[in-house]
Structures are given as structure tokens and as C-alpha cells.
Amino acid sequence: AVRQAATASAMPTSSAAGVAAAEAAQEQAARAAEELSLAHCRTADLVQHPPPLLAADALPKDQPLPTYLTKKERKRLRRQAREEREREKRDMMMMGLIKAPEPRYKLSTFMKVLGEQAVLDPSRVEQKVVQQMKKRQLEHEMRNQAQKLTPQERRDKHRRKLQEDTSKEVFVAAFWVKDLSDPKHAYKVDINAGQNNLTGVVVRLGAAEDDGAAASSSAPSSAGERGVNLVVVEGGPKGVRRFTNLMLKRIRWTQRSEPREWE
């Protein structure tokens, strides 16, 4: 009983000492954190701190790249789809759901296919084969005409083919042209940039002339006649590639167009 009483009397003293020790540790930690803060550091302003990076799960997921089939794979898929259609067609004919098509005759094979019937009346059989061939030709032309695009649809298709997505990346090309005074060359540069959905600028700087020549000539020289001409375009990769082919291969810069004579 005496031991239990002594233990009970010692418990409040030990708990108070633990609380005091915890408070002292917290004060010491706060004092150390304040002393180690960047406000008291003389070299903190000289260090370049990189921005914090996002976590791996917070990064935007890359879209999967589109898969392109080879020519052999495309042919195999078309062949398998055609075989499947023919198999379904034969099954429907066997069940009596559709009528079997008329045998297809040709002038080169109808004698072998019809046999005795062709021998008995070859003129009538030949006329029937010719009619069947004309019917097949007419159906073929009608299907082609139905699938043919109108002029407006062709223009829209060509316009969609030239349009490119430049939201993710833009290609830029710059060309130095020594002489851009020919209006035919300038017209080709301008019209091809518009057709390929390219935007840009042409900087023309005229060549420096001698003082004597400038004094003797009363008409001012045109800018960009024989100086530094810079052509800068930007757009999609295909349009820039076509425009590069125009500037480097198609245009003959040494040949000048003849002036037109207006009556």
C-alpha cells in the first residue's frame, strides 16, 4: 500500500516534466527553423531555384501515335473483307433469301460455257452475250457517275487536303533572293504561299547606288530590284516543303519575263 501511494504521488510530477520538455523542444525547433530560413542567407539570391515539377501522375498523358498499315496489310484486309461478303452472299443464296445472279458470259468463253446450246443457235446466244456485256458496261458507268464528285466537292476536297494542323508545331522557312524585281517571280511567290496556306513576310532592301548615278537618274529605283530580299513563310510541314521546292527548283531566277505590250 505504501508503494502504491508513492507511485501515485510521483505520476503528476513526471507528467509535468514531460510537458515542459516537449514545449522546450518545440521552442528550440522553431528557433532553429528561423535561424536556417532563407531570410538570413546571404547567397540565396545568387542561386537559381528551378520551378517545381509536376508529379508523374499529374503530367498530361501523351496521345497514342496513329498506326499506319503497309501496302501488303491493306491488300490482305481488303481481300478478307471481300471473301467475307462473298461467303455471306452464298449463304443467303443457299437459304433462298436472295436470287442467284445470272451467269456472266463473254464472247471469248460462251462457246465453252454453253456448249451444245451455243452450237445449236450461235447467233441468238451471241446476241444475248453482247446484250449482257452492254448492260454490265452501262451499270459500271452509272456507278462511276453516281460516285463522281461535283466541281464544288472537288474544290472542297482539295482545300481540305491542303489544310494542316499548326496548333502543336509550326514550320518556318527563310529564303534569301538576290533579285525579286521581276513581277512574274513575285506573283509566283505570293500565289503559292496563299495556295499552301502559308503566312509570312517579304522584306525588300534596295542595293546602294553610286552618287553620280543617282544624280543623273531622275526616276527613283524600285526597292528590292537588286538588293537583299528576304522571304519568310510559316505553316504546316507539307506546305513549307512545297514552297521550298518552288523557291529552289521551280522558279528560274536568272530568266526574266518579257514586258507585255498593251495596245
C-alpha positions in Angstrom: 0.0 0.0 0.0 2.9 2.4 0.8 4.5 1.6 -2.6 1.2 2.3 -4.5 0.8 5.6 -2.7 4.4 6.6 -3.6 3.8 5.7 -7.2 0.6 7.7 -7.4 2.3 10.8 -5.8 5.1 10.6 -8.4 2.9 10.4 -11.5 1.9 14.1 -11.6 5.5 15.2 -11.2 6.7 13.1 -14.2 3.8 14.2 -16.5 4.5 17.9 -15.8 8.2 17.3 -16.5 7.3 15.6 -19.9 5.1 18.5 -20.9 7.8 21.0 -20.1 10.4 19.0 -22.1 8.1 18.9 -25.1 7.5 22.6 -25.0 11.2 23.3 -24.8 11.9 21.0 -27.8 9.2 22.8 -29.8 10.7 26.2 -29.0 14.2 25.0 -29.9 12.9 23.6 -33.3 11.2 26.9 -34.1 14.3 28.9 -33.2 16.4 26.6 -35.4 14.0 26.9 -38.3 14.1 30.7 -38.0 17.8 30.8 -38.0 18.1 28.5 -41.0 15.5 30.4 -43.1 16.5 32.0 -46.4 16.0 35.4 -45.0 19.2 35.1 -43.1 21.1 33.6 -46.0 23.5 35.9 -48.0 23.8 33.6 -51.0 20.2 32.6 -51.5 19.6 35.4 -54.1 22.5 34.2 -56.1 21.1 30.6 -56.5 18.6 30.0 -59.3 15.8 27.9 -58.0 14.1 25.8 -60.7 10.3 25.7 -60.7 8.7 22.7 -59.1 7.9 19.9 -61.4 4.5 18.1 -61.6 4.2 14.6 -60.3 4.3 11.8 -62.8 0.6 11.0 -62.5 -0.3 14.7 -62.9 1.5 15.1 -66.3 -0.7 15.1 -69.4 -0.8 11.7 -71.0 0.6 11.6 -74.5 -1.8 10.6 -77.1 -1.0 7.3 -78.8 0.6 7.6 -82.3 -1.7 6.5 -85.1 -0.7 3.2 -86.7 -0.3 3.0 -90.5 -0.7 -0.3 -92.3 1.7 -1.3 -95.0 0.5 -1.9 -98.6 0.6 -5.7 -98.1 -1.5 -5.4 -94.9 -4.1 -3.2 -96.6 -4.4 -5.7 -99.5 -4.8 -8.6 -97.1 -7.6 -6.7 -95.2 -9.4 -5.9 -98.5 -9.2 -9.5 -99.6 -10.5 -10.8 -96.3 -13.4 -8.4 -96.4 -14.3 -9.4 -99.9 -14.2 -13.1 -99.1 -16.5 -12.4 -96.1 -19.0 -10.6 -98.3 -19.0 -13.4 -100.9 -19.4 -16.0 -98.2 -22.4 -14.2 -96.7 -23.9 -13.9 -100.2 -23.5 -17.6 -100.9 -25.1 -18.5 -97.6 -28.1 -16.3 -98.4 -28.5 -17.8 -101.8 -28.4 -21.3 -100.3 -31.1 -20.4 -97.8 -33.2 -18.9 -100.6 -33.2 -15.4 -99.3 -31.8 -13.9 -102.5 -31.9 -15.0 -106.1 -28.8 -16.3 -107.7 -27.3 -13.9 -110.2 -27.4 -14.6 -113.9 -24.3 -16.4 -115.3 -21.7 -14.0 -116.7 -20.9 -14.7 -120.3 -18.1 -13.3 -122.5 -17.6 -13.6 -126.2 -14.3 -15.4 -125.7 -15.8 -18.1 -123.4 -19.5 -18.5 -124.2 -18.9 -21.4 -126.6 -17.2 -23.4 -123.9 -19.7 -22.5 -121.2 -22.9 -23.0 -123.1 -21.7 -26.0 -125.1 -24.5 -27.7 -127.0 -26.8 -24.7 -126.7 -24.3 -22.4 -128.4 -23.7 -24.9 -131.2 -27.5 -25.2 -132.0 -28.2 -21.4 -132.2 -24.9 -19.5 -132.1 -26.3 -16.2 -133.4 -29.0 -16.0 -130.7 -26.6 -16.9 -128.0 -24.0 -14.3 -129.3 -26.7 -11.6 -129.3 -27.6 -12.5 -125.7 -24.0 -12.3 -124.6 -23.5 -8.9 -126.3 -26.6 -7.5 -124.6 -25.3 -8.8 -121.3 -21.9 -7.1 -121.9 -23.5 -3.8 -122.8 -25.7 -4.0 -119.7 -22.7 -4.6 -117.5 -20.9 -1.6 -119.1 -23.9 0.7 -118.6 -24.2 -0.3 -114.9 -20.5 0.3 -114.4 -20.7 3.8 -116.0 -23.8 4.7 -113.9 -22.0 3.6 -110.7 -19.0 5.8 -111.6 -21.2 8.7 -112.4 -23.0 8.4 -109.1 -19.7 8.4 -107.2 -18.3 11.3 -109.1 -17.8 14.5 -107.1 -19.2 17.7 -108.2 -16.9 20.7 -109.0 -17.6 22.3 -105.6 -17.0 19.0 -103.8 -13.7 18.6 -105.7 -12.6 22.1 -104.6 -13.6 21.4 -101.0 -11.7 18.2 -101.0 -8.6 19.9 -102.4 -8.9 22.6 -99.8 -9.2 20.1 -97.0 -6.1 18.3 -98.4 -4.0 21.4 -98.2 -5.1 22.4 -94.7 -2.8 21.3 -91.9 -2.9 21.4 -88.1 -0.5 24.0 -86.8 -1.7 24.1 -83.2 1.1 21.9 -82.0 4.0 22.8 -84.2 4.7 25.4 -86.9 7.5 25.1 -89.6 9.3 28.2 -90.7 11.5 28.7 -93.8 13.5 31.7 -94.8 15.0 32.4 -98.3 17.4 35.0 -99.5 16.7 36.2 -103.0 19.2 38.3 -104.8 16.7 39.7 -107.4 12.9 39.9 -106.8 12.2 42.8 -109.2 10.5 40.5 -111.8 6.7 40.8 -111.3 6.3 37.2 -112.5 8.5 35.8 -109.8 6.8 38.0 -107.1 3.4 36.7 -108.3 4.5 33.1 -108.1 5.8 33.6 -104.6 2.6 35.3 -103.4 0.1 33.0 -105.1 1.9 29.8 -104.0 2.1 30.9 -100.4 -1.7 31.5 -100.4 -2.4 28.2 -102.1 -0.3 26.3 -99.5 -2.0 28.1 -96.5 1.3 29.8 -95.6 1.7 33.2 -93.9 4.8 35.3 -93.8 6.5 38.4 -95.0 8.8 39.7 -97.8 11.5 42.2 -96.8 12.9 44.1 -99.7 16.0 46.2 -99.4 17.4 48.0 -102.5 21.0 48.0 -103.4 23.1 51.1 -102.7 23.7 53.1 -105.8 26.6 55.5 -106.6 26.0 59.2 -106.0 26.7 60.1 -109.6 24.3 57.5 -111.0 21.7 58.6 -108.5 22.1 62.3 -109.5 22.0 61.5 -113.2 18.8 59.4 -112.9 15.6 61.3 -112.3 13.4 58.2 -111.7 13.8 56.6 -108.3 14.9 52.9 -108.2 12.4 50.3 -107.1 13.0 48.7 -103.7 14.3 45.2 -103.9 15.4 45.5 -107.5 18.9 44.1 -106.9 19.5 44.1 -103.2 18.7 41.9 -100.3 15.3 40.3 -100.5 14.2 38.1 -97.6 11.2 35.8 -97.9 10.0 34.2 -94.6 7.0 31.8 -94.5 5.4 29.7 -91.8 2.8 26.9 -91.8 2.4 23.2 -92.0 5.2 20.8 -93.0 3.7 19.8 -96.4 3.0 23.4 -97.4 6.5 24.6 -96.4 8.0 21.6 -98.3 6.1 22.5 -101.5 7.0 26.2 -101.1 10.7 25.2 -100.7 10.5 23.2 -103.9 9.1 26.2 -105.6 11.8 28.6 -104.4 14.8 26.2 -105.0 13.8 24.3 -108.1 10.7 25.5 -110.0 11.4 29.3 -110.3 14.2 30.1 -112.7 15.6 33.3 -111.1 18.0 34.1 -114.0 15.3 34.3 -116.6 13.3 37.5 -116.7 9.8 37.7 -118.2 9.3 39.9 -121.3 7.2 43.1 -120.7 3.7 43.0 -122.2 2.8 45.4 -124.9 -0.6 47.0 -124.3 -2.4 48.4 -127.3 
